[in-house]
């Protein structure tokens, strides 16, 4: 929606500091001449051409608005932001450039737009020729003075933005300012109709400050504290994990497939966060913050505001995973001159920085990073110099990349690394000994009691699952040197939404046919399980070998379940 009175000069070089100083000295009821006289005392250029456009007058007298109140209160940050809003509001051509060149369609600031040359071209497109260069320089210098961004310069000329700064804190005052301007200069009826936030968005005010509409709406809502997370007593099955996490800071849950390693890790997260797993996730917190406020400092403040007892995230290693995926990297950033590269945090560096900030803010919140499949990556390649930092917590270590000018990185004492490791994965080497020395290893074994206590529909399906588990377990023994390959209990737990025993048995048969038997067949093909022994075990379950189709295995197993059930009923 169009704004402005079209009386502003694009080349006005009035600084925001002088505007704020002027605003602080003004009093409601002053005449235009009185305001102009005060403005002239604070500015080297004549103020006669812009005072009426920038300040709010009604019937020739000054009206006090949010801008003046902020300046009088000594809130220079908000006053500068509202001076910027007044500048954009007062001149439609400036508004067009800010909304369409400095911001993208989503509302975020566009790095490629923050260049004197690019802004100059935008003014040319609006038929501004003679003053386009100076107008572009003036506009960007005022944006930098708010400050909305940290400029990159070639001499005195701004050629790009190296960083955008937080602006969400200004939103409530910006809304108040706009409603007052609309009421005073456009239409009182419009200003008093509808939600003030949506009214500000109608004027695209979110783009003036580099925010999406949703970020703008979120910033407009009162940010009240929430009740602190409350942890219960550590459950018995998590006690050892918790004790070692507090003592050693680095723990790996190891075991055969299906022993519930990741499940136990997430149970620990549930306990540590007081049942607030989703709201405590670092990735979730980041997405709920404005793009310009996704810094360790802002995240730490948000964690404290939410009353969280832990903040956590998860990374899954794989053979191609590296340092640049896990610690720090150089990320491409578009600019007016093409693409620049900027050092950025990855999950370990970011969570470490958040944990450090929490400590400095006297928070007792834990930071927890789950590293799933920790042995599937090249450990030396992933951790690099940080193997030292794992052992010597709170000691800074120099990294190849300087984030925000700091090349050092610290893994603080309040950061817990919780890894999971599949002991049956023979496609990779054993875990790096240098890393092994720095972790406590807790082994999770296949556990039939988990099957017994699961939520089965009845007793028949429970007993069938227990029988499959026990039969399969006989294939993995210490004497056969393959106990580490044992099939865990999670393969034999209820799945799906079965409401009848027959349905539950059908799902159990399908899982065994399509998940367990192929794994056992692969073990036999690699010589890790005796093929004759496997055939004998399957025969006891009514399955005629492993060479048949999976559909046949499923059908044979269902027939065996029916036969066993009939025998039980006849008895």
N, C-alpha and C positions, 0 to 999 in steps of 0.2 A: 504494500500500500504506500502511495506517495507520501512523503513527509517534507517538512521544511517550508521556509518563507521565501527562498530563493533570493536572499539579500546578502548572503555571505560571499566573500571573495575566496577563491580557491587558494590563493597565495598568502592568505593571512598567516603570518609566522608566530602568532601569539602562542606562548608556551602554556602548557596546562598548569604549570606552577603559578604563572601570573593570573590565570583565570581563577584558580582556587584562592589565591590571595585576595583577588577582587571580590569573589563571592563571599568570603568571610567577613568583609567590611560592609556589605550591603544590608539594608534594613527595609522591611516591607513598607510600602507606601512612598518610597522614593520616586522622584520623577525620572524620566529618561535622561534628562540632562545631568542630574545628580549622579546617576549610575555611570554615565559616560565620563564624567569628571573623575570619579574614583578609578575607573578602568584605565584612563589615560595616565594616572599616577603610577600604575603598576605595569605599564606596557610601553615599549619604545615607539610603537606605531599608533596612529590615530585609532581610537576605539569607536568613533562615531558610526562607522559602517557596520559594526557587528553587535553592539550591545543589545539592540532591540531584537535581533535574531536569536541570540544565545540565551538571554534571560527572559523570564516570563512576566509580561505586563498585561494589565487589564485596566481599560479606561485610562491609559497613560500612566498608571502607577505600578510600581514593582510588586509582584506577588512572591512571597516566600515559598520555595518548593524544596524537594528532597535534596537537590544539589546545594542550595544555600544552607540548609540545616546541617548537612554533613561537613561543609566547610567551616561553619561557625563552631561545630562541636570538635574541631581539630582532627577529624577523620580524613586525613589527606588522601589515603588510598581510595576510599569511596568517592571523595570529592573529585579526584582526578578521573575516575571511571565515569562519573556523571558528567564531567566536563566533556569527555569523549562522546558520551551519548548526546549531549547538547549539540556538539559539533556535527554529528551525523544527522541528527534530527533537523538541524537548521538548513541543510543544503541537499536537495535531491540528488545532485550529481555525485556528491561525496557518498551519500547513502547507496547509490547504485554501485559505485566502485567497492565499497566495503562489503556489500551483500553479495556481489557477483564475482569480484576478483580476489579479495582477501579471504572470502569464505567459499566453501564448496556447497553443493546442493544440500548436503546433510546438515550444514551449519558449522562444521569444524573449519578452523582456519586452514587455508590452502598454502602449504609451504612455497609452492611455485609462484604464488601471487605477491609475496612480500619482497618485491624488488622495485626499485625506483623506475627501471626501464619498463617493467610489466605494467605498473600502475600508470605510467605516462601513456602507454599505448591505450589503456582503458579510457583515460580522459580524452585522448584523440578520437576514440570511437563515439564519444559523447559531444563531438564538435568543439572540444576545448583544445585549441592549438597553441596560441601564444604563451599561455601560462601553464601548460600541461606539465612541463618538467618541474617547475618550482612547486606546483600544486601537489605533484606526486611526492616530492621530497618532504614537503610540509606535513602531508597526511601520515606518511610512515614515521616521521620523527615524533608526531603526536601519539601515534599508536605505541611507539616504543616508550614514551614517557608515562603511559598509564600506570604500569607497563603491561602490554599485552604479549610482548615477545622480546627475545634477546636478538638484536640485529647482527647480521654478518655484514661487514663493511669492506669496501675497497676504497681506501682513502676516506673522504667524507660521505661517499655514496653507499646507500644500503643496497646490498645485492642479494640478500636472503635472510632467512630466519633460522638461527641455530637452535632455538628452543621457544616453545610457547608456554606461557605462564598461567597459573590458576586464575579463573575469573568467576567461578560459580558463586563465590561469596558476595559478589556485587548484585546478584539477580534480584533479591527482594527490594533493594533501593532503586534499581533500574525500573522495576515494575511500578513502584510508587511514583518515580519521576515521570514515566510515560503517561500514567493515568492523569496526573496533574497537568501535563502538557496538552493532552488530548482534550481534557475538560476546558482548559483555558484558551486553546488556540484552534481547535478543530470543531468539536461538538461535545457539549456537556452531556447530551443525551446518549451519545455513543460511549463516552467514558463511564457512564453509570449503568451501562447495560452489559450484562454478561460477566464472565470471570475475568479479573484483572490480568491473570497470567496469559489466558488465551488472547486477550486484547493486545498484550505486548507482543505475542507471537504473530498476531495479525500484521503487526508493523515490522516483523522480521528482526526483532531485537535480539533474538538468540544469536544471529549471525554477527551482530556487532561485537560479540564477545566470544566467538568461536565455539559455540555450544549447539548441540543438536536440540531439537524440540523437546525430546524426552529428558535430556540433561538439564535443560532450562526449567522444565516443569519440576523435576526432582529438586533442583536448587531452590525453587520457590517455596517448597514445602518446609515447614519448621523442622529442623533437625534436632529432635529431642533424644535424650539418652534412653536406653532400654535396660531392663533388669539384667544384672550380671549373670553370666552362665554359672551354674552350680554343679560341681562334680559330686558324684556319690562316692562311697567307699570303693576302692579298686576291687573289681570282681576277682574271685580266686584264680580263674583261668588266665587273667591278665596280670597278675601280681608280679610274676617273674619278669615279664616283658617290661612292666613299668619300672621295677627296681633297676634293671639293667639300662633302661633308657635314661634314667636319672643319673646313674653312676657312670656309665661308659659313654653315653650320648649317641653311640652308633650301634645298632642292633640289626642282625639279619635273621629273619625267620626262614629256615631252610627245611626242605622236605620233599617227598615224592609228589607227583601231580595229584591234585584232588585232596590234599590234606588241609586245605583252607588257609593257606598262608596270607593271601590278600584279604580274605574274609576276616581273619584275626586282626590284621593291621587296621582295617576299617572299623572293627569293633573297638580297637584302642582309640581311634579318632573319635568315635561316638562318645566314649567315656571321657576323653580329654576335653572335648568341646561341650560337655554337659548336655549331650543330645542335640547339639546344634551343628551337625556336620555340614549341611548345605550352606548355611549362612556364615560359616567360618572358613570356607574355602577361599584361598587367595585369588584364584582365577575369577570366582564369582564376585568378590569384593572389587576387583579391578574393573570388571565390566559395569558395575553399578556406580563407579566414580566417573566424573567427566574425563575426557581424554587428556586434558591438560593437568589433571590432578592424580595421575597414576604413578606417583612417586613413592619411594619407601616412607618418606615423612608423612604423606597424606594417608597412605594405607595404615600406618601405625596409629595415627589419630582416629581413623575410622574404626579400627579394631577396638580401641579404648572406648570410643563413643558407643559401640555396640555391646560393650561389656563382655567381650569374649574371653574365655579362659585359654583358648588355643586358636592359632591360625595355621592352616595346613595346605599342602598341595601334593600332587602326585606326578611322577615322571616314570615312563616305562622305557627301559633300556632295550636296544636291539643292536645287531652287529654294525650298522652304519651310524650309530649314535656317537656324537663327538663332543668336545669341549664347547664348541660354538652352539650346540643345542642345549647344553646343561648349565654352563657357567656364564660366559660372556661372549658377545659376538660383535661384528661390524655389520650393521643393518643399512640397506640402501634407503635414502630419504630423498624424495623429489625436491628439486629446487628450481629457481628461475633459470639457472644455468645448466640444467640437466639433472644429474643424480649425484648426491654426496653420500658419504658413508659415515655413520655415527655409531660409536660404541654404545651397546645397550646391555642391560641385565638379561640373563636368562634365569630359569627358575631358582637355581641354587644361589646365585648372586643376589637376586631380588629378595628371596626369603631371608637370606642372611642379613641384608641391609634393613629389612623390616624388623627382624628380631633385634638388631642393634639399636634401632630407633626406639623400640618398645622398652629396652633396658634403660636407655637414656631418659625415657619418660616415666621411669619408676614403675613400669607395669610388670606384673608377675606372669603375664601371658606367655605360654609356650609356643614355639614355632616347630612344626613337624613336617618333614618332607618324606613321603613314601617313595622309595625307588623300587619299582616293580621289576622283576627279572634282572636283578643287579649283576648277575654273572653273564649276561648275554652280550655285553659290550666290552670293548677293549678298555679296561679300567685305566691304564696309564694315559690313553688318549682322552678319556672323558674327564678325569680329575686333574691331570697335569700336576702343577705345583701345589695343588690343594691337598694332596696327601699329607703334606706337612701341617696344613691348617687344620685338618681333621684331628690330628693328635695334639696340636698345641692351640687349643681354643683361645679366642680373644687376641691372638697374635696376628698382626697384619702381614699379608703375603703379597708380593708384587705380582700383578697379572699383565698379560700382553696388551690389555685394552684398558684405557682410562675412561671410566664412566663419570660424567660430570666433573671432569678434570682430575679424578682420583684413580690412579692405577693400582692402588692397594685394595685388598679385599680381606675381610675378617669373617671367620665362621664363629659366631658367638656361642657362649655356653648355654644359652636358652634355645638353641636350635637342635632338634633331635632328628637324626637320619634313621629311617626305619626301612630296611631293605627286605626283599623277598627273593628266594633263590630255589629254583627247581633242581633237585639233586639228580633227577633222571635225564636231564638234557645233556646228552653226550655229543651234541653237534658242536660244542664249544669246549674250551679248555677249562680246567679248574680255576676258581677265582684267584685273581692276582694275590700272591702271598703278602705283598706290601699292604694291600687293602685288608686282607684277612687279619693281619696283626692289629688292625685298628678297630675291629668290630667284635662284638659278642655275637656268637651264633647259637640260636635256640632252635632245636630240631622239633618239628611237628610230625607225629607219627599217624598212620591210619588208625582210626578209632571207631570201633564198632558201637560204642555207647552213644555216639552222636547219631548213628542210624536208629538205634533203639528209641531215642528220645525225640526224634523228628515228628513232625505233624502228619502222620499217615492217616488215611481215611479209616482204616480198620486194622485188624491183626494179620490178615492174610498177606496184604501188600508189605507190611512191616517184616514179616517172617521171610517172604520171598526175597526182599532186599538184603536181609541179613545172610541168607543162604548164598546169594550171588557173591557177596563181599567175602564170606569165609572161603568159598571155593576158589575165588580168584587169588586170595592171599596165600594159598598153599603153593603158588608158583614162585613166590619170592622168599627166599630163605638165606640165612647167613652162609650155610654150606654151599649154596648155589652161587654165592657171591653176587647176588642181584637184589638184595633187600632194599637198596636205595631206589629201586625202580618200582616199588610196590604201588598199586593203584589205590589212591586215597578214598576216603569215605564219601566225599562229596559227589562222586559218580553214582552213588547208590542212595541218594536222598530224594524225597518227593520233588516233583517238578510239574509245572503246568497248573491247570486249575481243575484237576479231576475231583469230582464230587462223589464218585462211587468207587468201590474197590476194584471193579473190573476196569474202569477207566484208569485208575492208578497203576494197576498191573500192566496195562497196555503201554503206558508211558515209561514204566520201568524197563519193559522188554525192548522198547525202541531205543532207549538210551544205551542199554547194554549192547544191542546189535550195531548201533551206529557210532558209538563213542568208545566203548571198552574193547570189544572184539577186534576192531581195526588196530588199536594200540597194542594189544596182545600179539596179534599177527605180525606186526612190525618188529616187536621184540624177538619173536621166534625167528623171523627172517634174518635178523642181525646176530642170532646166536646168543641173545641175552636171556632168553627163556627156552628151556628144552621143549622142542616141538612135540615130541611124543607125550610128554607130561601135560602140555597144553591140550592136546587132543583128548587125553584121558579125562581131564578136568571138565572140558566142555561136554564130553559124553555123559558125565554124571548129571549134567544140567539138561540133558535131552537134546543136545546140539550135535549134529553129525559132522564133526570136523569144522575147519575154518575156510575150506575151499569153496563152499557154497555162497550164494548171494546173501547180502544183508537182509533182504526181505525174507529169505528162507530161515535165517538165524532168528529173526524176530518171530516168525510164525511158529518155529519149533519151540522157542522159549515160552510163548503164550500157551501152546499145547501142554507143555510141561507144568506150567502154573495151574492149568485147569485140572490136569491129572492129579497133581498133589493136593488140590483143594477137594476133589472128589474123594480121594483116599481119606482125607481128614474127616470129611462129613460122614463117610461110611463107618469109620471107626467110632 
